[in-house]
């Protein structure tokens, strides 16, 4: 494997389709618990999730850069 092969497909995981970005798991911003999830975060909309450990609810949305943002509700 040559050094030019490293990172060749790194951007593949960051691309998202028209359905939004799928959350495989997420860390709660309040208690840092890892929560499994099969939810899709729709583009230009938000999704509400609840932490399975502490019970805090969050509104989840995508930023312009495609990053997942959590806001406690």
N, C-alpha and C positions, 0 to 999 in steps of 0.2 A: 504494500500500500504506500503510495507516495504522499508527500506532505500536502500536495494540491487536492487530494481526495478528502481531506479532513474538512468538515464544515460545508461540504458541497450542497447538502440538502437541509441545512439548518433552518432555512426559512419555511420549509414545507409545513412544520407544525404550527406556524403562526398564521397561516392563511385560513380564512373562514369563509364558509359559503353563505348563501342568502338566508339560511335558517338561523344564523348567529353562531355563537361559540358554545361548545358543550363543556360543562363543568364535570370533570371526572371526580374530583374531590376538592374541597376548599378548607382553609384554616379559618376558624372563627376569629374575627378581630378582637373580641372581648375576652375569650378564655383560651385561645390558641388550640382548641380541640380540632382534630382532623375529622371532617364530615364527608362521607361518600355521597355522591350525587349523580344523577343521570339527567339533570335539567339542562335545557338550552336557554342561554341568555339571548333574547332576540335583539337584533340591531335596532337602535332608536327607541327601544322600549325598556321597561324594567321588569324584574322578576322578584318575588318575595320568597325568601328562604328563612328557615328557623334552624338554629344550632341544635343538634341532637343532644348536646351535653348540657349547656347552660340555659337553653330555651329562648335566647335573645333573637328577635326577628330583624332581618336586614332586607333592604331594597337593593337589589343587585342590578348593575347596568354596565354597559361597555363604554369606555372612554373613546375619544377620537382615534387614539393610537391602538385600540383593540385590547386594552387592559381591562380587567374586571375591577369594578369599584363597588365597595360595600358601604351602605349608609344605614345606621341603626334607626329603626322606626319604633 
